[in-house]
Amino acid sequence: MHGHSKLRIDSLLVVAVLVILVGCKGVEQTVQGTQAAESAVQLQQPAYTLTRLQQLEVENLFIEATNAFVADDYAQAIQLYYELLKIDPDNAATNYQISRLQSVGNKPLDAEIYAEKAARLDPTNKFYLENLVGLYRTNRKYKRAIDVLNQLYAIDSREMNYLRDMISLYLAINQPLGAIAVYDTLEAKIGITDEFSKQKHRLYSVMNDTASAHNELRKLLTVLQDTDVQYWSVLATLRLQEQNYDAALHAFNEVLRLDPDDTFTHLALADHYQMIDDTIRFHEEVRKIFTLSDIDIDFKIRALMPYFEITDTLSKDYRLAYQLLDTLKRYHPEDPKTYSIYGDFLRRDNKFTEALTMFHKVIDLGATQYLIWEALLLCELALLDSVALVNDATKALDLYPEQPLVYYMLAVGYQLQHEWQLAVQYLEQGVLLVAQNKALKMQFYSDLAEVYSQLKDYDRSFNNYRLALKIDPDNYTVLNNFSYNLAVQKIHLDEAETMSQKVVRANPLNATFLDTFAWVLFQKGKYKEAKSVMELAIEQSGVTEAVLLEHYGDILWKNNEQQKAVDFWIKAKNLNQEGTTMLLDQKIDTRTWIEE
């Protein structure tokens, strides 16, 4: 059944047998090297002796179990290993194999128990100890892992990875001094290196041990040559930390003489010039940083983010932001992130057409993030481009059928095209997907109310207005629209007046809200009050909105100012805008108010 894997199985069997043999020989070969070191795992001596027959049974069971292990028959393997433990419970190799199987089965705590026993039975076996370290790591028992790594290093002091692993564990438990001590051990074996000194410098800096941090840099300078970029870079860092800025700048200039594109130097100089408010040199360094190929685009994008808050188009920083975006595009022309961040800046500045070009480029380059499509749709909405909005929202819906905002955008596109039935369809589907976003759910209900009103399904319209106001009782736009529609239908006029009055008290100079209040008063027969409010609305808007002018004409008629009423109806018609009633021409022709 597994004949094609025979070579693999045979080789693993040899390894398994070697594990047993190494476990037996290890004590004799390494005891001298470990007597001086305190072991994290103490030797456990077997409390029994196997007969020759039992030894043969153990060997056969072990081979059979290992065969099952390498054939990926883990259930059979672990069953056979457990049978073996009944005969020989202190068999280190068997405990080790069971530990490995428990790890494969994602049972690290169970695996740890058997790994510890294997290590106790043979505390000089590197396989067992390394397995135990891995499990201690997995189970977040970092101090125990460090102890075992010390034991491993005592067994094999040539293995530098044990020390490196100890460093990462000391850092994981926030013991920088422990990590530094291990770095000292590495330095004693290898010598002073750039890596070790800089790591120790960083750790001392985090600990606010400035003297020791400076000392690490001084030590590093002793092994570097002054013809080396690294020498001057380290010296510059040291002088900066000593606040000897003239000497630091001299050192940085030496770096740039040897390597004009040294990344660290340009970054450090940018920080320095920003700190001392030298704007010109700071901008020069930032421009240079954006041309460096070894600085990844994510870093450059992070560097751009502070400029996002600068909206003064006359400021140098504003202009610099677009210069940097152009540089980003020049040096990262095939990265979608380039056009995404560029599009964000353009959208911030209401340059929606240019932003659309950028977002389309992002998509053309293969980016599939939902937020890109959302930004694209928002730009099309800002431009009131219903054709593009419907087209792209339909595409986005195929990609993100779980995103309610896409349904909303598609519905808005259809509203702009007066496709009310399609708008309702997507609004009703999308509102069901809104979970925690109350503002978005309120917007769905508000739009549903408007669209159902267009379809003359007033019961559904008014119900959705109430659902919207249940979420946001003080939303003035919804209150205004609801009260206006009630006035148009001439129902619940007291409720309409209460809502509209609340709106205009909070927004006394908003012409649209004042028009609604005037129209509610008109429908209630309060013609003089309606006239006063409508005159204030027209004072705010001027004679530029046909709906307001037609309403004013109707109100004037009811106030016995017939000629003036006809004049305002004519003005409304001449504006040639949507929103006036179908009776406007008839009112002008008959010079008479006609009730809708």
Secondary structure, 3 states (H helix, E strand, C coil): CCHHHHHHHHHHHHHHHHHHHHHHHHHHHHHHHHCCCCCCCCCCCCCCCCCHHHHHHHHHHHHHHHHHHHCCCHHHHHHHHHHHHHHCCCCHHHHHHHHHHHHHCCCHHHHHHHHHHHHHHCCCCHHHHHHHHHHHHHCCCHHHHHHHHHHHHHHCCCCHHHHHHHHHHHHHCCCHHHHHHHHHHHHHHHCCCHHHHHHHHHHHHHCCCHHHHHHHHHHHHCCCCCCCHHHHHHHHHHHHHCCCHHHHHHHHHHHHHHCCCCHHHHHHHHHHHHHCCCHHHHHHHHHHHCCCCCCCHHHHHHHHHHHHHCCCCCCHHHHHHHHHHHHHHHHCCCCHHHHHHHHHHHHHCCCHHHHHHHHHHHHHCCCCCHHHHHHHHHHHHHCCCHHHHHHHHHHHHHHCCCCHHHHHHHHHHHHHCCCHHHHHHHHHHHHCCCCCCHHHHHHHHHHHHHHHHHCCCHHHHHHHHHHHHHHCCCCHHHHHHHHHHHHHHCCCHHHHHHHHHHHHHHCCCCHHHHHHHHHHHHHCCCHHHHHHHHHHHHHHHCCCCHHHHHHHHHHHHHCCCHHHHHHHHHHHHHCCCCCCCCCHHHHHHHCCCCCC
